[in-house]
């Protein structure tokens, strides 16, 4: 063995010893952490963790991971920006307690798709008051000012965003949208979600809520791996209303929750929305109305869904709840059941039963 080889061997031994010492130190540190954290039932009862504050109604809370999903062009960005502005302004939807904004929040809206003029225009169109806590990380502005492109699949970018949010006390981050902001992450690969999940969990531990805006497939469900849904607190789906109209200056859609860990069905009503921005008017006119579960059930039947399990999945409710709605519809005379399949009852003289009272508000 020559001198160079001897030196390399000594360095390897020293490096190995240094690594073993570092591993031993980290193991000892973890032992101390576990001594503090592992509790008996009585000890666990004495651990005080601050409750997560409500942000919107009872369905959106601190640290939530939420998804707004819909087909391309359905109005996802209109709704995402509207919700972001409302949270920043601290202004709820008048008369709709289920969307009450409990306090103004600091909001970061990360846009990876729209032109900067489009974001500026919509921010102005949807503003109804001052919002000192509203901030944008816009992809064109980022490239113009720094020459950089944001890819949140990169752990370095994730850490930078997390540190920025902690430093600026950001409460909510909107990510519009997954396809543009997470380059290289395969939607249909369940394991690819591991590139993002640790970062999202770290955001949650810091009480920072994250709202993803994602594309839906032709079946109306979120496109890609269903593994994302495991860690979600809520998923809001956008769909066409019963009477879709072409709206070149806004959007019209129905929102409903297909998952919510925080609130009950009664606390998360389906809503029909209309966003309309007349040419030359800087402000958008936004209106909404509640839809009853019976109306949504009938929409499912008219779309051709006949089995309780399929209707339950579409509406985000249990098959038992579907059976209740079906029983009421059968008594009203417009629904029939053949085996396990529901369908519209044939009589041509049937008239639509009275619907539940609707709440409509406009801004």
C-alpha positions as CSV (number, residue, x, y, z in Angstrom):
1,X,0.0,0.0,0.0
2,X,1.5,3.3,-1.0
3,X,1.2,6.6,0.8
4,X,-1.8,7.9,-1.1
5,X,-3.7,4.7,-0.4
6,X,-2.8,4.7,3.2
7,X,-4.1,8.3,3.6
8,X,-7.3,7.4,1.8
9,X,-7.8,4.4,4.1
10,X,-7.2,6.5,7.2
11,X,-9.7,9.2,6.0
12,X,-12.3,6.5,5.3
13,X,-11.9,5.1,8.9
14,X,-12.1,8.6,10.4
15,X,-15.1,9.5,8.2
16,X,-16.8,6.2,9.3
17,X,-16.2,7.0,12.9
18,X,-17.5,10.5,12.5
19,X,-20.7,9.2,10.9
20,X,-21.2,6.6,13.6
21,X,-20.8,9.2,16.3
22,X,-23.3,11.5,14.5
23,X,-25.7,8.6,14.2
24,X,-25.3,7.8,17.9
25,X,-25.8,11.4,18.8
26,X,-29.0,11.6,16.8
27,X,-30.3,8.3,18.3
28,X,-29.7,9.7,21.8
29,X,-31.5,12.9,20.9
30,X,-34.5,10.9,19.6
31,X,-34.5,8.8,22.8
32,X,-34.9,12.0,24.7
33,X,-37.7,13.2,22.5
34,X,-39.5,9.8,22.9
35,X,-39.1,10.0,26.7
36,X,-41.0,13.3,26.6
37,X,-43.6,12.4,24.0
38,X,-44.7,8.8,25.0
39,X,-47.5,9.2,27.5
40,X,-49.9,7.0,29.4
41,X,-53.7,7.7,28.9
42,X,-53.7,10.0,32.0
43,X,-50.5,11.7,30.8
44,X,-51.8,12.1,27.3
45,X,-54.9,13.8,28.8
46,X,-52.7,16.4,30.3
47,X,-51.0,17.4,27.0
48,X,-52.4,20.7,25.9
49,X,-52.5,21.3,22.1
50,X,-54.2,24.5,20.9
51,X,-57.3,23.6,18.9
52,X,-57.3,24.4,15.2
53,X,-59.2,27.6,14.6
54,X,-62.1,27.7,12.2
55,X,-61.4,29.7,9.0
56,X,-64.6,29.4,7.0
57,X,-67.8,28.1,8.7
58,X,-67.0,24.8,10.3
59,X,-65.7,23.1,7.2
60,X,-62.3,24.9,6.7
61,X,-59.8,25.0,9.6
62,X,-56.2,25.9,10.4
63,X,-53.7,23.4,8.9
64,X,-56.3,21.8,6.5
65,X,-55.3,20.2,3.2
66,X,-58.2,21.0,0.9
67,X,-58.8,20.4,-2.8
68,X,-61.0,22.3,-5.3
69,X,-61.4,20.1,-8.3
70,X,-63.2,20.6,-11.6
71,X,-62.9,20.1,-15.3
72,X,-60.8,22.5,-17.4
73,X,-62.7,25.8,-17.8
74,X,-65.3,25.0,-15.1
75,X,-64.4,28.0,-12.9
76,X,-61.9,26.7,-10.4
77,X,-59.7,29.8,-10.5
78,X,-62.7,32.1,-10.1
79,X,-63.7,30.2,-7.0
80,X,-60.2,29.9,-5.7
81,X,-59.5,33.6,-6.0
82,X,-62.9,34.5,-4.6
83,X,-62.3,32.3,-1.5
84,X,-58.8,33.6,-1.1
85,X,-60.0,37.3,-1.2
86,X,-62.8,36.6,1.2
87,X,-60.4,35.0,3.7
88,X,-58.0,37.9,3.4
89,X,-60.7,40.5,3.7
90,X,-62.5,38.6,6.6
91,X,-65.8,39.0,4.7
92,X,-68.2,36.0,4.5
93,X,-71.0,35.4,2.1
94,X,-73.9,37.5,3.3
95,X,-76.7,35.4,4.8
96,X,-74.8,32.2,4.4
97,X,-73.6,31.2,7.8
98,X,-71.9,28.0,6.5
99,X,-69.4,30.3,4.7
100,X,-68.9,32.7,7.5
101,X,-65.3,34.0,7.6
102,X,-64.3,34.1,11.3
103,X,-61.4,36.6,11.0
104,X,-59.1,38.1,8.3
105,X,-56.3,35.8,7.4
106,X,-52.9,36.2,5.7
107,X,-53.2,34.5,2.3
108,X,-50.6,33.5,-0.3
109,X,-52.0,32.7,-3.7
110,X,-49.5,30.8,-5.9
111,X,-50.4,31.0,-9.5
112,X,-48.6,28.8,-12.1
113,X,-50.8,29.2,-15.1
114,X,-52.6,32.5,-15.8
115,X,-51.1,35.5,-17.5
116,X,-50.2,38.3,-15.0
117,X,-52.8,40.6,-16.5
118,X,-55.5,38.0,-15.9
119,X,-54.6,37.7,-12.2
120,X,-54.6,41.4,-11.8
121,X,-57.9,41.8,-13.5
122,X,-59.6,39.1,-11.4
123,X,-58.1,40.3,-8.2
124,X,-59.7,43.8,-8.8
125,X,-62.9,42.2,-10.0
126,X,-63.4,40.1,-6.9
127,X,-62.2,42.6,-4.3
128,X,-64.9,44.0,-2.0
129,X,-62.7,45.6,0.6
130,X,-59.2,46.1,1.8
131,X,-57.0,43.0,2.2
132,X,-53.6,43.8,3.7
133,X,-53.0,40.1,4.1
134,X,-53.4,39.1,0.5
135,X,-50.2,38.2,-1.4
136,X,-49.5,36.6,-4.8
137,X,-46.6,34.5,-6.0
138,X,-47.3,34.7,-9.8
139,X,-45.2,32.7,-12.2
140,X,-44.7,35.5,-14.8
141,X,-43.8,38.0,-12.2
142,X,-41.3,35.5,-10.6
143,X,-39.6,34.9,-14.0
144,X,-39.6,38.6,-14.9
145,X,-38.0,39.6,-11.6
146,X,-35.7,36.7,-11.0
147,X,-35.4,34.6,-14.1
148,X,-36.6,31.6,-12.1
149,X,-39.4,29.1,-12.6
150,X,-41.1,27.6,-9.5
151,X,-41.3,23.8,-9.3
152,X,-42.8,22.7,-6.0
153,X,-41.6,19.1,-6.5
154,X,-38.1,20.4,-5.7
155,X,-37.4,20.0,-1.9
156,X,-35.4,23.3,-1.9
157,X,-38.4,25.2,-3.3
158,X,-40.7,23.6,-0.8
159,X,-38.4,24.5,2.1
160,X,-38.1,28.1,0.8
161,X,-41.9,28.5,0.6
162,X,-42.4,27.0,4.0
163,X,-39.8,29.3,5.6
164,X,-41.3,32.3,3.8
165,X,-44.8,31.4,5.1
166,X,-43.5,31.0,8.6
167,X,-41.6,34.3,8.5
168,X,-44.6,36.2,7.1
169,X,-47.2,34.4,9.3
170,X,-49.1,33.2,6.3
171,X,-52.3,31.3,7.3
172,X,-53.4,29.9,3.9
173,X,-51.6,28.9,0.7
174,X,-53.6,28.4,-2.5
175,X,-51.8,26.4,-5.2
176,X,-53.2,27.0,-8.7
177,X,-52.7,24.4,-10.0
178,X,-51.1,21.1,-9.4
179,X,-50.3,20.4,-13.1
180,X,-48.3,23.6,-13.5
181,X,-46.7,23.9,-10.1
182,X,-45.5,20.3,-9.6
183,X,-43.5,19.6,-12.7
184,X,-42.3,16.0,-13.0
185,X,-44.7,14.5,-10.5
186,X,-46.8,11.9,-12.3
187,X,-50.5,12.3,-11.4
188,X,-51.3,8.6,-11.7
189,X,-48.3,7.4,-9.7
190,X,-49.3,6.9,-6.0
191,X,-45.7,6.9,-4.9
192,X,-45.1,10.2,-6.5
193,X,-47.2,11.9,-3.8
194,X,-44.3,11.1,-1.5
195,X,-42.5,13.9,-3.2
196,X,-45.0,16.4,-1.7
197,X,-46.7,14.8,1.3
198,X,-43.8,15.4,3.9
199,X,-43.8,19.1,2.9
200,X,-47.6,19.3,3.3
201,X,-47.5,17.6,6.7
202,X,-44.8,20.2,7.8
203,X,-47.2,23.0,6.6
204,X,-49.9,21.4,8.7
205,X,-47.8,21.2,11.8
206,X,-47.2,24.9,11.5
207,X,-51.0,25.5,11.2
208,X,-50.7,26.6,7.6
209,X,-53.7,25.5,5.5
210,X,-53.0,24.4,1.9
211,X,-55.7,24.5,-0.8
212,X,-54.9,22.7,-4.1
213,X,-56.7,23.5,-7.3
214,X,-56.7,20.4,-9.4
215,X,-58.2,19.2,-12.7
216,X,-61.0,16.6,-12.7
217,X,-61.3,13.8,-15.1
218,X,-64.3,13.1,-17.3
219,X,-66.0,11.3,-14.4
220,X,-65.9,14.5,-12.3
221,X,-63.4,13.0,-9.8
222,X,-59.9,14.4,-9.2
223,X,-57.6,13.4,-12.0
224,X,-54.7,11.2,-10.9
225,X,-53.9,9.0,-7.9
226,X,-56.5,8.7,-5.2
227,X,-53.8,8.6,-2.6
228,X,-53.9,12.4,-2.4
229,X,-57.4,12.1,-0.9
230,X,-56.2,10.1,2.2
231,X,-54.6,13.2,3.7
232,X,-57.3,15.7,2.6
233,X,-59.6,17.3,5.2
234,X,-62.0,18.3,2.5
235,X,-62.6,18.0,-1.3
236,X,-64.9,20.4,-3.1
237,X,-66.1,19.4,-6.6
238,X,-67.2,21.7,-9.3
239,X,-69.8,20.5,-11.8
240,X,-72.1,22.0,-14.5
241,X,-75.5,23.3,-13.2
242,X,-78.7,21.7,-14.5
243,X,-79.2,24.6,-16.9
244,X,-75.6,25.3,-18.2
245,X,-75.2,28.5,-20.2
246,X,-72.3,29.8,-22.2
247,X,-70.6,32.4,-20.1
248,X,-67.6,34.0,-21.8
249,X,-67.3,36.7,-19.1
250,X,-67.3,34.5,-16.0
251,X,-68.4,31.0,-15.0
252,X,-71.4,29.1,-13.7
253,X,-71.1,25.9,-11.7
254,X,-72.3,23.9,-8.7
255,X,-70.0,23.1,-5.8
256,X,-70.5,20.2,-3.4
257,X,-68.3,18.5,-0.9
258,X,-67.4,14.9,-1.7
259,X,-65.3,14.7,1.5
260,X,-65.2,16.7,4.7
261,X,-63.7,15.7,8.0
262,X,-64.6,18.9,9.8
263,X,-68.3,19.4,9.2
264,X,-71.6,17.5,8.6
265,X,-73.6,17.4,5.4
266,X,-76.0,20.1,6.8
267,X,-73.0,22.4,7.4
268,X,-71.6,22.0,3.8
269,X,-74.6,22.7,1.5
270,X,-74.2,22.4,-2.3
271,X,-74.2,25.8,-3.9
272,X,-74.9,27.1,-7.4
273,X,-72.6,29.9,-8.4
274,X,-72.6,32.5,-11.1
275,X,-69.6,34.7,-11.7
276,X,-70.2,37.5,-14.3
277,X,-67.9,40.3,-15.3
278,X,-69.5,42.5,-17.9
279,X,-67.2,44.0,-20.5
280,X,-65.9,47.4,-19.4
281,X,-66.9,46.8,-15.8
282,X,-63.9,46.4,-13.4
283,X,-66.0,44.5,-10.9
284,X,-67.4,41.0,-11.1
285,X,-71.0,40.2,-10.0
286,X,-71.1,37.0,-7.9
287,X,-74.3,35.2,-6.9
288,X,-74.9,32.0,-5.2
289,X,-77.9,29.9,-4.0
290,X,-78.3,26.8,-1.9
291,X,-79.3,23.5,-3.5
292,X,-81.2,20.9,-1.5
293,X,-80.0,17.3,-1.3
294,X,-83.1,16.3,-3.1
295,X,-82.3,18.5,-6.1
296,X,-78.8,17.0,-6.3
297,X,-80.2,13.5,-6.0
298,X,-82.5,14.2,-8.9
299,X,-79.6,15.6,-11.0
300,X,-77.8,12.3,-10.4
301,X,-80.7,10.3,-11.6
302,X,-81.2,12.5,-14.7
303,X,-77.5,12.1,-15.5
304,X,-78.1,8.3,-15.7
305,X,-76.7,7.3,-12.3
306,X,-79.0,4.6,-10.9
307,X,-77.2,2.6,-8.2
308,X,-77.1,3.9,-4.7
309,X,-73.3,3.4,-4.4
310,X,-72.7,5.4,-7.6
311,X,-75.0,8.2,-6.4
312,X,-73.4,8.2,-3.0
313,X,-70.0,8.6,-4.5
314,X,-71.2,11.4,-6.8
315,X,-72.9,13.3,-4.0
316,X,-70.3,12.6,-1.3
317,X,-72.8,11.0,1.1
318,X,-73.5,7.5,2.4
319,X,-75.6,4.9,0.5
320,X,-77.9,5.0,3.5
321,X,-78.5,8.7,2.9
322,X,-79.2,7.9,-0.7
323,X,-81.8,5.4,0.3
324,X,-83.5,8.1,2.4
325,X,-83.6,10.5,-0.5
326,X,-84.9,7.8,-2.8
327,X,-87.7,6.8,-0.4
328,X,-88.9,10.5,-0.3
329,X,-88.7,10.7,-4.1
330,X,-90.7,7.5,-4.5
331,X,-93.4,8.9,-2.2
332,X,-93.4,12.1,-4.3
333,X,-94.1,9.9,-7.3
334,X,-91.3,10.8,-9.7
335,X,-88.9,7.9,-8.9
336,X,-89.1,4.2,-9.4
337,X,-86.9,1.3,-8.2
338,X,-86.2,-1.8,-10.2
339,X,-84.0,-4.2,-8.2
340,X,-81.1,-2.1,-7.1
341,X,-81.5,0.6,-9.7
342,X,-83.4,3.9,-9.5
343,X,-84.8,5.7,-12.5
344,X,-87.3,8.5,-13.4
345,X,-90.9,7.3,-13.3
346,X,-92.4,7.4,-16.8
347,X,-95.7,9.4,-16.3
348,X,-95.6,12.3,-18.7
349,X,-98.0,14.3,-16.5
350,X,-95.5,14.4,-13.7
351,X,-94.8,17.8,-12.3
352,X,-91.7,18.8,-10.3
353,X,-92.3,18.5,-6.6
354,X,-91.8,21.7,-4.6
355,X,-88.2,22.1,-3.7
356,X,-86.8,23.3,-0.4
357,X,-86.5,27.1,0.0
358,X,-83.5,28.5,-1.8
359,X,-81.2,31.2,-0.4
360,X,-79.8,33.5,-3.1
361,X,-77.3,36.3,-2.5
362,X,-75.5,38.6,-4.9
363,X,-72.6,40.9,-4.6
